[in-house]
């Protein structure tokens, strides 16, 4: 993914993010389907839906997390085994 977006890439991203606020819930869920290639969760609120869609758009233009950061977060989220003590 891009780490140094072009100036035009960030200006179109700014326009796209501004447009998200004007979308109704049905249109936001459609954007989710396109970006995540899955249905949006049934009980997700509009605010969280908006943030998730905005994050994915930014990730496409600006790049995602570094591999080392992703591994660190996945390790922190992994279930811990119970200690025998």
N, C-alpha and C positions, 0 to 999 in steps of 0.2 A: 504494500500500500504506500501511497505517497507520503513522504515526510516533509517535503518542501512544495506545498501547492503553489500553483501559479496565481497571480493576482486575480485573474478572471475566474479561477476555480473558487476562490473564497468569496468573491462578490456574488457569484451565482448561488453559492451555499447560503449566504446571508439572505438572499431573496427567497430561497426555498424554505429556510427556517421561518421567515416572517410569514410565508404563505400557510405554514402548518397551523398557526393560531386561528386562521379563518376556516379551517376544515371542520365539517360536522363529524360526529363520532363514526358514522358509516364510512366516510372518506378516509378518516384516520386509520380505521381498521383495514381498509384496502391498501393503504401505504404500508402498514405492518406486513400484510400478506406478501407484497412485492419485495420488501426489504429483508424479511426474515424467512420467507418461503414456508410459512406455516400460518395457521389461523391465530389470531390474537386471543389471549386468554379471555374466557367468558366474563369473569368478574373483575376485570381491570378497569380502573377509573380513567377518566379522560386525561387527567393531569399526568399520570404515570405512562399512559399510552403515548401522549405527546412527547414526554421526555425520552422514552425508548426509541421512538421513530427519529427524533432529532439527533440522538446519540449515534444511531446507525448511519444517518446521512453524514454527520461530521466524521465518523470513522472512515467512511468511503473516501472522503476528500482529503482529510488530514492524516489518516493512518490510524491504526489501532494501537493497542498496548504492545510493548516490546515482549518478546517471548519470555524473557526472564521475569517480568512483572506478571505475566499471565500464569506462569508456573507457580510463583509465590502465592498468588490469590487462590489458585486451585488447591494448593497444599493447605492453605488456611481454612478453606471451605470443606476439606475432606473430613469425614467422620473420624473421630479418634477412637482407638480401641480402649476399652475399660482396663484400668490398671488392676492387676490381681491383688494389690495391697489394699 
